[in-house]
Amino acid sequence: MTAPWAWAWAGALLGLVLATLLNAPARWLTGALQAASQGRVVLEDARGTLWQGSARLVLTGGAGSADAAALPGRLSWRLRPDWSGLQADLRADCCMQQAWRFKLEPRWGGAHLVLADSLSQWPAQWLAGLGTPWNTVQAEGQLMLSTQGLSLEWAAGRLLMAGRAQLDAMQISSRLSTLKPMGSYRITVLGGATPTLQLDTLDGNLQLSGRGQWVGATLRFDGVASATPEHLDAVSNLLNIIGRRDGARAIIKVG
């Protein structure tokens, strides 16, 4: 028969573990996010607990980089575990009217992540924190991100995507160009058996276009940046950064 003190010690240990988890500090999430992003996404001045807290969201150029840019205001989160997985609500004071709501479900050999339909607006200047080439481009303008039916699934080492994500880069300008603004652009990502990415120009004198698709976890993209003759001098430095120059154009190739 098990001694009474053994049950008492087991109960005390279980209570200690539960208390530690329930009151886990917010810095636990900070460390996990920084490791997963290879130091490019950092939560500074984290307050609260792992389950409900807030912090300043900072983009950096990664280990050894001096580049960093903090999002205005604070990012708050709320995590709620249940029997099927984990639900999360994220909200940035500056950029969201409604919180992003995630559902993460563990799967055999992977996981399934679902994002409720969302709409948010972000300052393009924030991207400069990521280092090269964003710190050189120094983009200005607004980034409007919307999602519809978006879900991601990791299975057998593959990333599967369903739904749609759209990023509208509005009234974009750069310190490399005297043309202000240069234009507005749209990036559309569509899920499916082979997820695709489409780049289009909504308006402006700097024209961007291209199309790509994911092959496994690798994006293969081909695009073109160009300008009308009367504006070529104003965007020439930027074209040199964007891609390989071909006369008045820059050829963009990824993957």
C-alpha positions, 0 to 999 in steps of 0.5 A: 500500500502506498504510504499517505505521505507519498500521496501528499507529496504527489499532490503538493508537487502537482499543485506546484506545477499547476501554480507555476504554469498558471502564473508563468511570466510573460517573458516565457513567451518572449523567449519562445518568440525570439527563438522561433523568429531567429531574433527578428521579432522581439517582445520588449517590456513584457508585462503580465503572464504567459496567458494574458499580458502585453509588450512592445513589439519590435522588429530587428535584423536578427543576431548581431544587427543594430537595426530595430524598430518598435511598433507604436503602442503595445501588443496585448495577448490572451491565450486559452488552452482547451482540450483540442488545442490553444486559442489566442487573441492578439491586439495591437493598439496602433493597428487593429480595431478588432483582435486577431483570433487564432486557433492552434490544434496539434495534429499527428506529426504537425499542427493546424492553425486557423486565423479568423477573418481580420483587417489591420493597418500597419506603418510601412516604416516599421519594416526598417527594423528588419535590416537589409534591404529594408533599412536602405529602402526606408519605406513610408506609407500604410500597409493594409492587411486582410485575411479570409478563411486563412489556415495553415497546416504542418504535416509530414514536413510540408506546409499546406495553406488554405484561404486568402491573404491580401496586403495593400501597400498604400501611397508608398515612398522611399528615401531612395527616390524623389518621387513621392509617393511612388505608387500603391501596390497589392500582394495577394496570396491564395492557398490551395494545392500550390499556394500562389503570390500575385503582385500588382500595381494599383496606381503610381509611376513606379510599376511593380508586377509579378507572380510566384508560387510555393514549391514545398517551403520555397517561394519561387517568384518572378517580377518586374519593376519599371518606370515611365521615361520621365520618372526613371531618374527619380527611381533609378537608385531604388530599381538597383536595389529591387532587382537586376537592372535591365535598362529601364527595368529591374528584374525581380527573381526569388527562389 
